[in-house]
């Protein structure tokens, strides 16, 4: 039995066409499955939780959508040891699919789930707030500062919907990112790495904790990240002028930013941040909350995925 959690609104509605293709293939091959269509924001989390509660033993749960759908689903899974997770990406901008080598063609992606040649145990991160906000897991990345400002602007952008319809996913984040560069005000922070190394950083532009190598439809913020090493790869950018940040944007796409002054990239198991003011924080491109004090960490338990 396969449980498909489907977000038909993903990628400006392109998910409906993908799901019809997948559904036709499942029916033609007489594969037993149940489909759960999301109705509202956060519904995929509730559906994943319901499946885990109502079915005993190993559950084959397949996500059909984008990275935002993935984020909702993983926040409803429990326990990881009883889940085999699959992903059929909608469009070509999915950073989880890119990091896991999952094909963009829905039938090819389905074949790897129905007739798997191997599985992979994959890291997930967690974002903890210190104001009582519920923790949030992430599969690709989590970040604050300009990183979160771009995600917030993109989530409300009609421009994003238009470009998604014609397949220009990467251009969305590049254009919105440049616009936000001239709006976002850098903030002074104190960071604590692995609960040991504490330091102050002035004019923090953004801090992002990566599980996969890319975020924002292919921006290679962590070009050497390993999604199964039990660590986060952190990218910090600070003390850089707005003009230099704009020039840095194409380097972020190519992963050529790591040796630029004002850029730090390193591995750790946790990163705690205390900011001078309340900052928005995202998980997998979705705003998870606002706080002055929060912590990114790599979960000790990995989840098994079809790849």
TORKOL-4160 file (C-alpha; in steps of 0.2 Angstrom, whole numbers, padded with zeros to 4 digits, m for minus):
307
<pt num="1" X="0000" Y="0000" Z="0000"/>
<pt num="2" X="0006" Y="0017" Z="m0005"/>
<pt num="3" X="0000" Y="0033" Z="0003"/>
<pt num="4" X="0001" Y="0048" Z="m0009"/>
<pt num="5" X="0000" Y="0066" Z="m0001"/>
<pt num="6" X="m0004" Y="0077" Z="m0016"/>
<pt num="7" X="m0003" Y="0096" Z="m0016"/>
<pt num="8" X="m0013" Y="0101" Z="m0032"/>
<pt num="9" X="m0009" Y="0119" Z="m0030"/>
<pt num="10" X="0010" Y="0117" Z="m0031"/>
<pt num="11" X="0020" Y="0126" Z="m0044"/>
<pt num="12" X="0005" Y="0137" Z="m0049"/>
<pt num="13" X="m0006" Y="0122" Z="m0052"/>
<pt num="14" X="0005" Y="0111" Z="m0062"/>
<pt num="15" X="0004" Y="0098" Z="m0049"/>
<pt num="16" X="m0013" Y="0093" Z="m0055"/>
<pt num="17" X="m0006" Y="0087" Z="m0072"/>
<pt num="18" X="0008" Y="0078" Z="m0064"/>
<pt num="19" X="m0004" Y="0069" Z="m0052"/>
<pt num="20" X="m0015" Y="0064" Z="m0066"/>
<pt num="21" X="0000" Y="0056" Z="m0075"/>
<pt num="22" X="0005" Y="0047" Z="m0059"/>
<pt num="23" X="m0012" Y="0041" Z="m0055"/>
<pt num="24" X="m0014" Y="0034" Z="m0073"/>
<pt num="25" X="0002" Y="0024" Z="m0071"/>
<pt num="26" X="m0003" Y="0017" Z="m0054"/>
<pt num="27" X="m0020" Y="0012" Z="m0061"/>
<pt num="28" X="m0013" Y="0004" Z="m0076"/>
<pt num="29" X="m0001" Y="m0006" Z="m0066"/>
<pt num="30" X="m0014" Y="m0011" Z="m0053"/>
<pt num="31" X="m0005" Y="m0004" Z="m0038"/>
<pt num="32" X="m0014" Y="m0002" Z="m0022"/>
<pt num="33" X="m0014" Y="0016" Z="m0016"/>
<pt num="34" X="m0023" Y="0029" Z="m0007"/>
<pt num="35" X="m0023" Y="0047" Z="m0012"/>
<pt num="36" X="m0025" Y="0062" Z="0000"/>
<pt num="37" X="m0027" Y="0079" Z="m0008"/>
<pt num="38" X="m0022" Y="0094" Z="0003"/>
<pt num="39" X="m0035" Y="0107" Z="0005"/>
<pt num="40" X="m0026" Y="0121" Z="0014"/>
<pt num="41" X="m0009" Y="0127" Z="0021"/>
<pt num="42" X="m0004" Y="0115" Z="0035"/>
<pt num="43" X="m0015" Y="0101" Z="0029"/>
<pt num="44" X="m0001" Y="0090" Z="0023"/>
<pt num="45" X="0006" Y="0089" Z="0041"/>
<pt num="46" X="m0011" Y="0083" Z="0047"/>
<pt num="47" X="m0013" Y="0070" Z="0034"/>
<pt num="48" X="0005" Y="0063" Z="0037"/>
<pt num="49" X="0001" Y="0062" Z="0056"/>
<pt num="50" X="m0016" Y="0054" Z="0052"/>
<pt num="51" X="m0007" Y="0040" Z="0041"/>
<pt num="52" X="0006" Y="0037" Z="0055"/>
<pt num="53" X="m0007" Y="0035" Z="0068"/>
<pt num="54" X="m0020" Y="0025" Z="0059"/>
<pt num="55" X="m0009" Y="0012" Z="0050"/>
<pt num="56" X="0003" Y="0000" Z="0059"/>
<pt num="57" X="0020" Y="m0006" Z="0053"/>
<pt num="58" X="0030" Y="0002" Z="0039"/>
<pt num="59" X="0021" Y="0016" Z="0029"/>
<pt num="60" X="0026" Y="0020" Z="0011"/>
<pt num="61" X="0022" Y="0039" Z="0011"/>
<pt num="62" X="0024" Y="0048" Z="m0006"/>
<pt num="63" X="0024" Y="0067" Z="m0007"/>
<pt num="64" X="0018" Y="0075" Z="m0024"/>
<pt num="65" X="0022" Y="0093" Z="m0024"/>
<pt num="66" X="0037" Y="0105" Z="m0021"/>
<pt num="67" X="0049" Y="0108" Z="m0006"/>
<pt num="68" X="0035" Y="0117" Z="0003"/>
<pt num="69" X="0024" Y="0101" Z="0003"/>
<pt num="70" X="0039" Y="0091" Z="0009"/>
<pt num="71" X="0041" Y="0103" Z="0023"/>
<pt num="72" X="0023" Y="0100" Z="0029"/>
<pt num="73" X="0024" Y="0081" Z="0027"/>
<pt num="74" X="0040" Y="0079" Z="0037"/>
<pt num="75" X="0032" Y="0089" Z="0051"/>
<pt num="76" X="0019" Y="0076" Z="0053"/>
<pt num="77" X="0029" Y="0060" Z="0052"/>
<pt num="78" X="0032" Y="0049" Z="0067"/>
<pt num="79" X="0042" Y="0038" Z="0071"/>
<pt num="80" X="0054" Y="0039" Z="0057"/>
<pt num="81" X="0058" Y="0021" Z="0059"/>
<pt num="82" X="0041" Y="0016" Z="0053"/>
<pt num="83" X="0041" Y="0027" Z="0037"/>
<pt num="84" X="0048" Y="0025" Z="0019"/>
<pt num="85" X="0047" Y="0042" Z="0011"/>
<pt num="86" X="0045" Y="0045" Z="m0008"/>
<pt num="87" X="0045" Y="0061" Z="m0017"/>
<pt num="88" X="0038" Y="0065" Z="m0034"/>
<pt num="89" X="0043" Y="0083" Z="m0038"/>
<pt num="90" X="0033" Y="0096" Z="m0047"/>
<pt num="91" X="0043" Y="0106" Z="m0059"/>
<pt num="92" X="0062" Y="0107" Z="m0060"/>
<pt num="93" X="0066" Y="0119" Z="m0046"/>
<pt num="94" X="0065" Y="0107" Z="m0031"/>
<pt num="95" X="0080" Y="0107" Z="m0021"/>
<pt num="96" X="0076" Y="0091" Z="m0011"/>
<pt num="97" X="0074" Y="0082" Z="m0028"/>
<pt num="98" X="0090" Y="0090" Z="m0034"/>
<pt num="99" X="0100" Y="0084" Z="m0019"/>
<pt num="100" X="0093" Y="0067" Z="m0019"/>
<pt num="101" X="0095" Y="0064" Z="m0038"/>
<pt num="102" X="0076" Y="0061" Z="m0040"/>
<pt num="103" X="0071" Y="0064" Z="m0058"/>
<pt num="104" X="0059" Y="0078" Z="m0063"/>
<pt num="105" X="0049" Y="0066" Z="m0074"/>
<pt num="106" X="0035" Y="0060" Z="m0064"/>
<pt num="107" X="0034" Y="0042" Z="m0071"/>
<pt num="108" X="0053" Y="0040" Z="m0069"/>
<pt num="109" X="0051" Y="0046" Z="m0051"/>
<pt num="110" X="0037" Y="0034" Z="m0048"/>
<pt num="111" X="0047" Y="0019" Z="m0055"/>
<pt num="112" X="0060" Y="0022" Z="m0042"/>
<pt num="113" X="0047" Y="0021" Z="m0029"/>
<pt num="114" X="0038" Y="0006" Z="m0035"/>
<pt num="115" X="0053" Y="m0003" Z="m0041"/>
<pt num="116" X="0067" Y="0004" Z="m0029"/>
<pt num="117" X="0085" Y="m0001" Z="m0032"/>
<pt num="118" X="0091" Y="0007" Z="m0016"/>
<pt num="119" X="0086" Y="0018" Z="m0001"/>
<pt num="120" X="0095" Y="0032" Z="0008"/>
<pt num="121" X="0095" Y="0037" Z="0026"/>
<pt num="122" X="0094" Y="0056" Z="0025"/>
<pt num="123" X="0097" Y="0070" Z="0038"/>
<pt num="124" X="0083" Y="0082" Z="0043"/>
<pt num="125" X="0085" Y="0098" Z="0053"/>
<pt num="126" X="0075" Y="0106" Z="0067"/>
<pt num="127" X="0072" Y="0125" Z="0071"/>
<pt num="128" X="0068" Y="0128" Z="0089"/>
<pt num="129" X="0062" Y="0145" Z="0095"/>
<pt num="130" X="0064" Y="0151" Z="0113"/>
<pt num="131" X="0047" Y="0160" Z="0114"/>
<pt num="132" X="0037" Y="0144" Z="0115"/>
<pt num="133" X="0033" Y="0143" Z="0096"/>
<pt num="134" X="0032" Y="0125" Z="0090"/>
<pt num="135" X="0048" Y="0118" Z="0083"/>
<pt num="136" X="0049" Y="0115" Z="0065"/>
<pt num="137" X="0058" Y="0102" Z="0055"/>
<pt num="138" X="0066" Y="0106" Z="0038"/>
<pt num="139" X="0073" Y="0095" Z="0024"/>
<pt num="140" X="0082" Y="0107" Z="0013"/>
<pt num="141" X="0087" Y="0123" Z="0023"/>
<pt num="142" X="0082" Y="0135" Z="0036"/>
<pt num="143" X="0088" Y="0153" Z="0038"/>
<pt num="144" X="0086" Y="0171" Z="0044"/>
<pt num="145" X="0089" Y="0188" Z="0038"/>
<pt num="146" X="0089" Y="0192" Z="0020"/>
<pt num="147" X="0087" Y="0173" Z="0016"/>
<pt num="148" X="0070" Y="0173" Z="0025"/>
<pt num="149" X="0065" Y="0190" Z="0018"/>
<pt num="150" X="0067" Y="0183" Z="0001"/>
<pt num="151" X="0056" Y="0168" Z="0005"/>
<pt num="152" X="0043" Y="0179" Z="0013"/>
<pt num="153" X="0042" Y="0190" Z="m0002"/>
<pt num="154" X="0042" Y="0175" Z="m0014"/>
<pt num="155" X="0028" Y="0167" Z="m0005"/>
<pt num="156" X="0016" Y="0182" Z="m0008"/>
<pt num="157" X="0022" Y="0186" Z="m0026"/>
<pt num="158" X="0011" Y="0186" Z="m0041"/>
<pt num="159" X="0027" Y="0188" Z="m0051"/>
<pt num="160" X="0033" Y="0171" Z="m0044"/>
<pt num="161" X="0017" Y="0162" Z="m0050"/>
<pt num="162" X="0019" Y="0169" Z="m0067"/>
<pt num="163" X="0037" Y="0164" Z="m0069"/>
<pt num="164" X="0033" Y="0147" Z="m0061"/>
<pt num="165" X="0020" Y="0144" Z="m0075"/>
<pt num="166" X="0033" Y="0146" Z="m0088"/>
<pt num="167" X="0047" Y="0136" Z="m0079"/>
<pt num="168" X="0059" Y="0151" Z="m0074"/>
<pt num="169" X="0060" Y="0145" Z="m0056"/>
<pt num="170" X="0078" Y="0151" Z="m0053"/>
<pt num="171" X="0074" Y="0168" Z="m0060"/>
<pt num="172" X="0061" Y="0171" Z="m0046"/>
<pt num="173" X="0073" Y="0170" Z="m0032"/>
<pt num="174" X="0086" Y="0180" Z="m0041"/>
<pt num="175" X="0075" Y="0195" Z="m0045"/>
<pt num="176" X="0066" Y="0195" Z="m0028"/>
<pt num="177" X="0083" Y="0193" Z="m0020"/>
<pt num="178" X="0090" Y="0208" Z="m0028"/>
<pt num="179" X="0075" Y="0219" Z="m0024"/>
<pt num="180" X="0076" Y="0213" Z="m0005"/>
<pt num="181" X="0094" Y="0217" Z="m0004"/>
<pt num="182" X="0090" Y="0236" Z="m0005"/>
<pt num="183" X="0076" Y="0234" Z="0008"/>
<pt num="184" X="0083" Y="0222" Z="0021"/>
<pt num="185" X="0092" Y="0230" Z="0036"/>
<pt num="186" X="0107" Y="0220" Z="0043"/>
<pt num="187" X="0106" Y="0215" Z="0061"/>
<pt num="188" X="0119" Y="0213" Z="0075"/>
<pt num="189" X="0119" Y="0195" Z="0082"/>
<pt num="190" X="0127" Y="0183" Z="0094"/>
<pt num="191" X="0130" Y="0165" Z="0088"/>
<pt num="192" X="0134" Y="0150" Z="0097"/>
<pt num="193" X="0141" Y="0135" Z="0087"/>
<pt num="194" X="0138" Y="0117" Z="0094"/>
<pt num="195" X="0135" Y="0125" Z="0111"/>
<pt num="196" X="0153" Y="0129" Z="0113"/>
<pt num="197" X="0160" Y="0143" Z="0102"/>
<pt num="198" X="0152" Y="0160" Z="0105"/>
<pt num="199" X="0155" Y="0176" Z="0095"/>
<pt num="200" X="0147" Y="0192" Z="0091"/>
<pt num="201" X="0144" Y="0197" Z="0072"/>
<pt num="202" X="0139" Y="0214" Z="0067"/>
<pt num="203" X="0129" Y="0218" Z="0051"/>
<pt num="204" X="0123" Y="0200" Z="0048"/>
<pt num="205" X="0115" Y="0199" Z="0031"/>
<pt num="206" X="0109" Y="0181" Z="0033"/>
<pt num="207" X="0112" Y="0165" Z="0041"/>
<pt num="208" X="0106" Y="0149" Z="0033"/>
<pt num="209" X="0108" Y="0131" Z="0039"/>
<pt num="210" X="0108" Y="0118" Z="0025"/>
<pt num="211" X="0105" Y="0100" Z="0024"/>
<pt num="212" X="0105" Y="0099" Z="0005"/>
<pt num="213" X="0118" Y="0108" Z="m0006"/>
<pt num="214" X="0105" Y="0121" Z="m0014"/>
<pt num="215" X="0090" Y="0131" Z="m0009"/>
<pt num="216" X="0079" Y="0144" Z="m0018"/>
<pt num="217" X="0078" Y="0133" Z="m0034"/>
<pt num="218" X="0097" Y="0129" Z="m0036"/>
<pt num="219" X="0107" Y="0142" Z="m0027"/>
<pt num="220" X="0122" Y="0132" Z="m0021"/>
<pt num="221" X="0124" Y="0140" Z="m0004"/>
<pt num="222" X="0132" Y="0124" Z="0003"/>
<pt num="223" X="0142" Y="0116" Z="m0012"/>
<pt num="224" X="0150" Y="0103" Z="m0001"/>
<pt num="225" X="0136" Y="0099" Z="0010"/>
<pt num="226" X="0132" Y="0080" Z="0014"/>
<pt num="227" X="0114" Y="0076" Z="0017"/>
<pt num="228" X="0118" Y="0061" Z="0027"/>
<pt num="229" X="0133" Y="0066" Z="0038"/>
<pt num="230" X="0123" Y="0071" Z="0054"/>
<pt num="231" X="0128" Y="0089" Z="0052"/>
<pt num="232" X="0122" Y="0106" Z="0045"/>
<pt num="233" X="0132" Y="0116" Z="0033"/>
<pt num="234" X="0130" Y="0134" Z="0038"/>
<pt num="235" X="0133" Y="0149" Z="0027"/>
<pt num="236" X="0134" Y="0166" Z="0035"/>
<pt num="237" X="0136" Y="0183" Z="0025"/>
<pt num="238" X="0140" Y="0199" Z="0035"/>
<pt num="239" X="0149" Y="0215" Z="0034"/>
<pt num="240" X="0146" Y="0217" Z="0015"/>
<pt num="241" X="0139" Y="0232" Z="0006"/>
<pt num="242" X="0122" Y="0231" Z="m0003"/>
<pt num="243" X="0131" Y="0233" Z="m0019"/>
<pt num="244" X="0143" Y="0219" Z="m0016"/>
<pt num="245" X="0129" Y="0208" Z="m0011"/>
<pt num="246" X="0120" Y="0211" Z="m0028"/>
<pt num="247" X="0137" Y="0206" Z="m0036"/>
<pt num="248" X="0138" Y="0191" Z="m0025"/>
<pt num="249" X="0121" Y="0184" Z="m0031"/>
<pt num="250" X="0127" Y="0175" Z="m0047"/>
<pt num="251" X="0141" Y="0167" Z="m0037"/>
<pt num="252" X="0128" Y="0160" Z="m0025"/>
<pt num="253" X="0120" Y="0152" Z="m0040"/>
<pt num="254" X="0136" Y="0144" Z="m0045"/>
<pt num="255" X="0143" Y="0140" Z="m0028"/>
<pt num="256" X="0158" Y="0151" Z="m0030"/>
<pt num="257" X="0155" Y="0162" Z="m0015"/>
<pt num="258" X="0164" Y="0152" Z="m0002"/>
<pt num="259" X="0181" Y="0162" Z="m0002"/>
<pt num="260" X="0173" Y="0179" Z="m0003"/>
<pt num="261" X="0177" Y="0191" Z="0011"/>
<pt num="262" X="0162" Y="0192" Z="0022"/>
<pt num="263" X="0156" Y="0175" Z="0018"/>
<pt num="264" X="0158" Y="0160" Z="0030"/>
<pt num="265" X="0154" Y="0142" Z="0027"/>
<pt num="266" X="0157" Y="0128" Z="0040"/>
<pt num="267" X="0149" Y="0112" Z="0046"/>
<pt num="268" X="0141" Y="0110" Z="0064"/>
<pt num="269" X="0128" Y="0101" Z="0073"/>
<pt num="270" X="0119" Y="0116" Z="0080"/>
<pt num="271" X="0119" Y="0135" Z="0077"/>
<pt num="272" X="0110" Y="0146" Z="0090"/>
<pt num="273" X="0107" Y="0164" Z="0086"/>
<pt num="274" X="0102" Y="0179" Z="0097"/>
<pt num="275" X="0098" Y="0194" Z="0087"/>
<pt num="276" X="0096" Y="0212" Z="0092"/>
<pt num="277" X="0078" Y="0213" Z="0086"/>
<pt num="278" X="0064" Y="0200" Z="0080"/>
<pt num="279" X="0069" Y="0192" Z="0064"/>
<pt num="280" X="0059" Y="0181" Z="0052"/>
<pt num="281" X="0065" Y="0163" Z="0050"/>
<pt num="282" X="0060" Y="0151" Z="0037"/>
<pt num="283" X="0061" Y="0132" Z="0035"/>
<pt num="284" X="0062" Y="0125" Z="0017"/>
<pt num="285" X="0056" Y="0142" Z="0010"/>
<pt num="286" X="0041" Y="0144" Z="0022"/>
<pt num="287" X="0041" Y="0157" Z="0036"/>
<pt num="288" X="0040" Y="0148" Z="0052"/>
<pt num="289" X="0040" Y="0162" Z="0064"/>
<pt num="290" X="0049" Y="0178" Z="0071"/>
<pt num="291" X="0060" Y="0179" Z="0086"/>
<pt num="292" X="0075" Y="0186" Z="0093"/>
<pt num="293" X="0082" Y="0169" Z="0099"/>
<pt num="294" X="0082" Y="0153" Z="0090"/>
<pt num="295" X="0092" Y="0137" Z="0086"/>
<pt num="296" X="0095" Y="0127" Z="0071"/>
<pt num="297" X="0101" Y="0109" Z="0074"/>
<pt num="298" X="0103" Y="0092" Z="0064"/>
<pt num="299" X="0091" Y="0079" Z="0071"/>
<pt num="300" X="0100" Y="0063" Z="0077"/>
<pt num="301" X="0087" Y="0052" Z="0068"/>
<pt num="302" X="0087" Y="0050" Z="0049"/>
<pt num="303" X="0073" Y="0045" Z="0038"/>
<pt num="304" X="0074" Y="0032" Z="0025"/>
<pt num="305" X="0069" Y="0038" Z="0007"/>
<pt num="306" X="0067" Y="0030" Z="m0010"/>
<pt num="307" X="0080" Y="0037" Z="m0022"/>
